[in-house]
């Protein structure tokens, strides 16, 4: 407001000065146009009966003295000068004609000639004989009498006028400046305050929204942002609030996941560690009482528990790297059918040991895919591990490779117990254990790892399952293009 009032004050002063300048110019121009023929009228009226010069060419001082005194008595602002053809002052009652400086003084005739040529229609300023540095409005006329030539040069705003004007100007200008500045300040101040109030109305709403957000109302937003003057600021605030809220929710989710992960890891690590510790203590205490077969059975149990523990740690390590985006796919073209053949060969013996039939079904002319072969292999292994875990003895698992539109589709189909519809959305969540019959889905990280791997490839994992009808997990990979 202080800056605003200072600007108004400066504007008021500038307005006052400009008003004074243009009012003076208006007055002088009006005066010159009004008295443009004054010099001609003087010549016509006074030079008819009397001559301005005597027989020897001397100035008729008596005539000019009477003329000048009469005119200056009527209008004290007027000063009359008699000039020769070169601009020298021949006579004037306001100057001492006998003074050397008067005889040597010369008036510039160019403005006078321009004025006479107009005649008097243009606003022209001429020299003031009393102050050659000043420019004044004037009236002028050319005369020629008895072989003598010259000019009648009349200053229309003489020294006496300027003296009187200067005496009054200070008071007048002060009043004009004060009143104009006061009126300007009052009027502009009112409009300025009204404008500032109107223009900052939307800004105050933004400030209010920021205060609500700071006080904990994280879902408060500015409404109708596109209809506001500061629409960009309002939209930016809403976007910022959404971003902050999203980040806070992510942090809360990470915190919840951390707590859940610690709890689940503690539970899953406790079981194999307890088994290992228990059987090792049994072997130490009853070493002499156990037969060789019993000792080998205990050692086998310890080995399986250790393998489970190793697998769990490996999955945790792998998923943590995927979650932290520390793994970037190194894509290359390869035949998915060859990878499927290799995986089928490795898992066929495992499936036979469990009494499960593992089939490989590959469509003809499968094109190359563009992906990270090691990550895709890991995803297929996790899907087959999951299928082997829940497919009962005598069941069937099929690994299918086919072409779907412009992609290659991979599907792992099993004849297990199926997944209830209300639990299908949970099986890909990190560390979610969904109970199916008497079994749990292991650590809950296998399918979560598959989901992360496919997200890195711009794909997604889908499940089709009904209770007691088995499950099918499928995903698609992009076909390699050399262009």
VOGU-3710 file (C-alpha; in Angstrom, 3 decimals, decimal comma):
1> xxxxxxxxxx> 0,000/0,000/0,000  2,900/2,383/0,750  4,355/1,716/-2,700  0,934/2,171/-4,243  0,376/5,511/-2,469  3,855/6,684/-3,492  3,043/5,891/-7,103  -0,210/7,851/-6,783  1,666/10,807/-5,252  4,188/10,826/-8,089
11> xxxxxxxxxx> 1,332/10,546/-10,578  -0,388/13,531/-8,902  2,766/15,661/-9,097  3,307/14,702/-12,731  -0,329/15,497/-13,464  0,001/18,914/-11,789  3,186/19,801/-13,676  1,755/18,639/-16,976  -1,449/20,589/-16,305  0,571/23,747/-15,581
21> xxxxxxxxxx> 2,681/23,276/-18,709  -0,235/22,694/-21,048  -2,372/25,409/-19,452  0,470/27,905/-19,973  0,886/26,765/-23,533  -2,850/27,064/-24,068  -2,860/30,578/-22,589  0,098/31,766/-24,704  -1,234/30,253/-27,912  -4,665/31,784/-27,312
31> xxxxxxxxxx> -3,089/35,150/-26,527  -0,990/35,076/-29,709  -3,882/34,111/-31,960  -6,116/36,708/-30,314  -3,545/39,510/-30,829  -2,009/38,264/-34,067  -3,033/41,466/-35,978  -2,166/43,872/-33,168  1,042/45,097/-34,872  -0,736/45,611/-38,228
41> xxxxxxxxxx> -3,553/47,500/-36,535  -1,018/49,767/-34,787  0,673/50,597/-38,127  -2,638/51,239/-39,898  -4,008/53,439/-37,108  -0,950/55,454/-36,024  1,184/55,723/-39,134  -1,558/57,217/-41,270  -1,466/60,765/-39,820  2,046/60,823/-38,398
51> xxxxxxxxxx> 5,335/59,538/-39,679  7,445/57,089/-37,632  10,624/58,788/-38,872  11,446/62,466/-39,470  13,009/63,951/-42,586  16,511/62,960/-41,566  15,480/59,344/-40,790  15,484/59,691/-37,016  12,862/57,844/-34,950  9,823/59,917/-34,030
61> xxxxxxxxxx> 10,244/59,294/-30,328  7,273/61,415/-29,372  4,977/59,342/-31,610  6,324/56,046/-30,424  6,351/57,169/-26,868  2,663/58,020/-27,026  1,812/54,813/-28,896  3,692/52,583/-26,522  2,431/54,308/-23,413  -1,169/54,152/-24,638
71> xxxxxxxxxx> -0,967/50,446/-25,491  0,903/49,490/-22,343  -1,554/51,497/-20,266  -4,396/49,373/-21,652  -2,460/46,097/-21,324  0,530/46,152/-19,007  1,638/42,758/-20,253  2,545/44,246/-23,631  6,009/45,503/-24,598  6,446/47,328/-27,955
81> xxxxxxxxxx> 9,718/47,462/-29,884  10,733/49,188/-33,123  13,232/47,104/-35,108  15,186/47,801/-38,261  15,468/45,323/-41,117  18,399/43,600/-39,465  16,684/43,178/-36,099  18,413/45,992/-34,172  16,222/47,719/-31,607  15,648/51,320/-32,759
91> xxxxxxxxxx> 13,367/52,351/-29,946  11,388/51,031/-26,947  10,107/52,684/-23,812  11,083/49,635/-21,733  14,745/49,901/-22,710  17,181/52,808/-22,590  17,677/53,699/-26,276  20,910/55,542/-25,534  22,527/52,649/-23,703  25,329/50,951/-25,701
101> xxxxxxxxxx> 23,932/47,475/-24,977  20,552/48,539/-26,445  22,111/49,848/-29,665  24,128/46,642/-30,009  21,237/44,309/-29,171  19,757/42,369/-32,042  16,534/40,317/-32,217  16,373/37,114/-34,288  14,159/37,933/-37,317  13,487/34,330/-38,428
111> xxxxxxxxxx> 10,531/33,783/-36,033  9,193/37,251/-37,016  9,327/36,447/-40,744  7,651/33,059/-40,108  4,948/34,789/-38,099  4,273/37,372/-40,849  4,243/34,619/-43,505  1,670/32,553/-41,551  0,100/35,201/-41,003  -0,250/34,563/-37,286
121> xxxxxxxxxx> -2,004/31,228/-37,689  0,880/29,206/-36,281  2,069/29,206/-32,687  5,536/30,783/-32,828  7,801/31,997/-30,043  10,285/34,841/-30,454  13,173/36,350/-28,516  12,567/38,584/-25,516  14,853/41,654/-25,859  15,018/41,922/-22,084
131> xxxxxxxxxx> 16,037/38,269/-21,745  17,393/36,847/-25,024  17,492/33,353/-23,497  13,708/33,376/-22,986  11,119/32,756/-25,663  7,821/34,701/-25,689  4,626/34,954/-27,734  4,499/38,055/-29,895  2,784/39,968/-32,680  4,804/41,539/-35,498
141> xxxxxxxxxx> 4,277/43,515/-38,724  6,515/44,917/-41,449  6,367/48,613/-42,356  7,970/50,900/-44,939  7,639/54,725/-44,565  9,601/57,493/-46,320  12,249/55,084/-47,461  12,673/53,635/-43,953  11,912/49,979/-43,341  11,525/47,916/-40,218
151> xxxxxxxxxx> 9,287/45,893/-37,960  6,865/46,590/-35,158  7,627/43,829/-32,627  5,171/43,426/-29,730  5,859/41,045/-26,854  2,415/39,919/-25,642  3,575/38,605/-22,254  6,161/41,058/-21,066  8,345/41,269/-18,010  5,721/42,914/-15,814
161> xxxxxxxxxx> 3,250/40,182/-16,659  5,798/37,519/-15,803  6,698/39,252/-12,544  3,050/39,388/-11,478  2,528/35,844/-12,712  5,535/34,558/-10,749  4,236/36,206/-7,595  0,902/34,430/-7,939  2,168/31,176/-9,464  3,669/29,728/-6,302
171> xxxxxxxxxx> 0,420/30,051/-4,375  -1,714/28,971/-7,325  0,485/25,983/-8,183  0,593/24,940/-4,538  -3,194/24,979/-4,335  -3,532/23,244/-7,689  -0,968/20,616/-6,746  -2,466/19,982/-3,325  -6,030/19,739/-4,530  -5,240/17,727/-7,651
181> xxxxxxxxxx> -2,977/15,402/-5,664  -5,556/15,085/-2,892  -8,382/14,342/-5,308  -6,166/11,938/-7,246  -5,101/10,161/-4,077  -8,637/9,841/-2,755  -10,182/8,676/-6,007  -7,306/6,485/-7,159  -6,801/5,169/-3,620  -10,429/4,090/-3,441
191> xxxxxxxxxx> -10,264/2,435/-6,847  -6,870/0,915/-5,998  -8,034/-0,585/-2,719  -11,177/-1,902/-4,407  -9,107/-3,360/-7,241  -6,573/-4,916/-4,866  -9,388/-6,433/-2,828  -10,999/-7,865/-5,956  -7,753/-9,090/-7,508  -6,547/-10,719/-4,286
201> xxxxxxxxxx> -9,874/-12,409/-3,587  -8,749/-15,580/-5,336  -5,309/-15,267/-3,772  -6,903/-15,179/-0,325  -8,761/-18,375/-1,170  -5,464/-19,982/-2,153  -3,915/-18,829/1,140  -6,951/-20,210/3,000  -6,557/-23,547/1,201  -2,860/-23,620/2,110
211> xxxxxxxxxx> -3,713/-22,946/5,763  -6,321/-25,727/5,760  -3,747/-28,069/4,234  -1,126/-27,049/6,821  -3,612/-27,650/9,645  -4,104/-31,231/8,527  -7,042/-31,095/6,102  -5,045/-32,848/3,394  -8,028/-33,401/1,100  -9,125/-29,757/0,908
221> xxxxxxxxxx> -8,884/-28,448/-2,660  -9,656/-25,201/-4,489  -12,843/-25,580/-6,504  -13,520/-24,265/-10,039  -9,867/-23,478/-10,691  -10,403/-22,775/-14,407  -12,926/-20,006/-13,653  -10,529/-18,034/-11,430  -8,137/-15,186/-12,276  -5,206/-17,103/-10,779
231> xxxxxxxxxx> -6,233/-20,384/-12,376  -2,662/-21,529/-12,958  -1,710/-20,937/-9,320  -4,884/-22,694/-8,130  -4,261/-25,685/-10,376  -0,626/-25,816/-9,250  -1,720/-25,822/-5,592  -4,201/-28,647/-6,194  -1,581/-30,655/-8,092  0,975/-30,005/-5,343
241> xxxxxxxxxx> -1,520/-31,082/-2,663  -2,361/-34,256/-4,630  1,340/-35,034/-5,051  2,063/-34,508/-1,366  -0,914/-36,617/-0,360  0,106/-39,377/-2,778  3,668/-39,346/-1,468  2,422/-39,449/2,112  0,181/-42,392/1,285  3,117/-44,126/-0,391
251> xxxxxxxxxx> 5,288/-43,490/2,656  2,542/-44,814/4,896  2,155/-47,827/2,630  5,914/-48,424/2,741  5,864/-48,124/6,509  2,966/-50,563/6,767  4,727/-52,887/4,369  7,918/-52,645/6,432  6,069/-53,589/9,592  4,203/-56,383/7,838
261> xxxxxxxxxx> 7,368/-57,604/6,147  9,293/-57,727/9,399  6,460/-59,633/11,050  6,119/-62,116/8,177  9,850/-62,578/7,732  10,217/-63,172/11,444  7,467/-65,810/11,260  8,786/-67,516/8,121  12,389/-67,494/9,264  11,461/-68,753/12,716
271> xxxxxxxxxx> 9,906/-71,966/11,398  12,867/-73,367/9,398  15,360/-72,049/11,952  13,446/-73,754/14,758  13,357/-77,001/12,794  17,087/-76,805/12,045  17,930/-75,970/15,650  15,601/-78,657/17,030  16,962/-81,500/14,907  20,575/-80,421/15,459
281> xxxxxxxxxx> 20,017/-80,504/19,243  18,334/-83,928/18,919  21,311/-85,251/16,974  23,684/-83,878/19,611  21,744/-85,258/22,595  20,633/-88,629/21,183  23,500/-89,285/18,834  24,258/-92,684/20,373  20,594/-93,673/20,600  19,670/-92,994/16,943
291> xxxxxxxxxx> 20,186/-95,463/14,157  21,965/-94,491/10,945  18,646/-94,305/9,082  17,164/-91,984/11,709  20,235/-89,766/11,643  20,081/-89,540/7,842  16,362/-88,693/8,050  17,114/-85,897/10,528  19,918/-84,577/8,341  17,574/-84,627/5,325
301> xxxxxxxxxx> 14,991/-82,614/7,254  17,692/-80,108/8,252  18,777/-79,869/4,592  15,241/-79,183/3,357  14,702/-76,561/6,038  17,987/-74,938/5,097  17,014/-74,986/1,404  13,695/-73,375/2,276  15,524/-70,768/4,339  17,976/-70,099/1,503
311> xxxxxxxxxx> 15,131/-69,761/-1,005  13,284/-67,371/1,262  16,335/-65,129/1,695  16,989/-65,216/-2,072  13,401/-64,186/-2,811  13,550/-61,375/-0,289  16,797/-60,111/-1,788  15,440/-60,349/-5,332  12,183/-58,602/-4,525  13,923/-55,806/-2,589
321> xxxxxxxxxx> 16,086/-55,043/-5,644  13,029/-55,025/-7,911  11,134/-52,798/-5,482  14,068/-50,334/-5,330  14,372/-50,269/-9,167  17,913/-51,613/-8,913  17,247/-54,139/-11,660  16,912/-52,826/-15,211  15,993/-55,287/-17,981  18,650/-55,918/-20,613
331> xxxxxxxxxx> 16,383/-56,657/-23,542  17,423/-58,721/-26,526  15,643/-60,759/-29,196  15,291/-64,486/-28,455  13,024/-67,452/-29,132  10,613/-67,940/-26,263  9,914/-71,489/-27,474  13,559/-72,483/-26,860  13,465/-71,017/-23,354  10,215/-72,897/-22,678
341> xxxxxxxxxx> 11,849/-76,164/-23,849  14,776/-75,664/-21,451  12,505/-74,915/-18,499  10,247/-77,875/-19,353  13,261/-80,199/-19,316  14,367/-78,958/-15,879  10,923/-79,195/-14,251  9,742/-82,450/-15,840  11,649/-84,616/-13,341  10,395/-82,548/-10,395
351> xxxxxxxxxx> 6,824/-82,930/-11,665  7,241/-86,711/-12,144  8,503/-87,083/-8,573  5,249/-85,502/-7,377  3,162/-87,606/-9,756  2,222/-84,602/-11,901  2,184/-84,498/-15,682  3,989/-81,450/-17,157  3,075/-80,706/-20,773  4,635/-78,210/-23,204
361> xxxxxxxxxx> 2,294/-76,834/-25,859  3,959/-74,537/-28,435  2,163/-73,089/-31,442  3,899/-73,226/-34,819  6,020/-70,299/-36,053  6,491/-68,437/-32,790  8,325/-65,152/-33,603  11,212/-63,676/-31,660  10,362/-61,643/-28,579  12,252/-58,612/-27,261
371> xxxxxxxxxx> 12,845/-58,988/-23,518  15,352/-59,806/-20,778  15,781/-63,573/-21,093  16,970/-64,109/-17,498  14,055/-62,160/-15,991  11,508/-63,945/-18,193  13,048/-67,266/-17,173  12,713/-66,273/-13,509  9,034/-65,360/-14,031  8,307/-68,740/-15,680
381> xxxxxxxxxx> 10,091/-70,623/-12,905  8,036/-68,832/-10,241  4,794/-69,627/-12,080  5,742/-73,309/-12,432  6,844/-73,480/-8,765  3,478/-72,046/-7,805  1,615/-74,547/-10,027  3,622/-77,523/-8,706  2,891/-76,472/-5,132  -0,888/-76,568/-5,503
391> xxxxxxxxxx> -1,427/-79,231/-8,155  -2,370/-82,526/-6,468  -0,856/-85,944/-7,189  -2,020/-87,173/-10,593  -2,720/-83,601/-11,748  -1,741/-81,824/-14,962  0,287/-78,659/-15,633  0,541/-77,188/-19,139  3,068/-74,567/-20,285  1,538/-72,955/-23,387
401> xxxxxxxxxx> 3,247/-70,611/-25,916  1,060/-69,003/-28,590  0,697/-65,904/-30,765  -1,937/-63,364/-29,749  -2,357/-60,440/-32,154  1,108/-58,827/-32,391  2,406/-60,369/-29,168  3,518/-63,752/-27,872  1,391/-65,099/-25,021  2,690/-67,368/-22,259
411> xxxxxxxxxx> 0,248/-69,321/-20,083  0,789/-71,733/-17,190  -2,321/-73,858/-16,587  -2,773/-76,257/-13,655  -5,484/-78,600/-12,390  -5,201/-77,481/-8,783  -7,982/-76,451/-6,385  -8,377/-73,001/-7,981  -8,450/-69,597/-6,313  -11,591/-68,010/-4,849
421> xxxxxxxxxx> -12,665/-64,891/-6,748  -12,498/-62,686/-3,667  -8,834/-63,611/-3,131  -7,556/-63,321/-6,702  -6,746/-59,628/-6,280  -4,461/-60,426/-3,322  -2,215/-63,112/-4,746  0,082/-60,640/-6,552  0,476/-58,345/-3,554  3,828/-58,370/-1,846
431> xxxxxxxxxx> 4,004/-60,789/1,060  0,334/-61,724/0,958  -0,320/-65,327/1,939  -3,601/-66,639/0,582  -4,808/-69,868/2,144  -6,035/-72,386/-0,427  -7,344/-75,537/1,210  -4,703/-76,521/3,764  -1,855/-74,803/1,875  -0,496/-71,261/1,805
441> xxxxxxxxxx> 1,172/-69,579/-1,147  4,639/-69,843/0,440  6,256/-66,549/1,359  3,884/-64,536/-0,780  6,770/-63,126/-2,856  6,865/-65,479/-5,844  3,912/-63,988/-7,730  4,817/-60,480/-6,556  8,218/-60,955/-8,213  6,521/-62,109/-11,423
451> xxxxxxxxxx> 4,341/-58,997/-11,394  7,368/-56,714/-10,924  9,314/-58,422/-13,726  6,432/-58,018/-16,175  5,952/-54,365/-15,179  9,590/-53,796/-16,170  8,659/-55,182/-19,603  5,531/-53,036/-19,928  3,285/-56,062/-19,480  1,030/-57,501/-16,781
461> xxxxxxxxxx> 0,124/-60,861/-15,291  -3,462/-62,108/-15,420  -5,159/-65,000/-13,638  -8,219/-66,990/-14,656  -9,469/-69,355/-11,978  -12,562/-70,907/-10,472  -12,761/-73,057/-7,335  -12,063/-76,762/-8,069  -11,350/-75,938/-11,751  -7,668/-75,095/-11,614
471> xxxxxxxxxx> -5,920/-71,814/-12,436  -4,318/-70,236/-15,500  -1,679/-67,517/-15,243  -0,845/-65,689/-18,469  1,153/-62,732/-19,774  2,273/-61,317/-23,129  5,624/-60,146/-24,487  6,297/-57,816/-27,409  7,372/-59,314/-30,731  10,853/-58,242/-31,858
481> xxx> 10,931/-55,810/-34,771  14,161/-55,000/-36,598  12,887/-51,517/-37,623
//
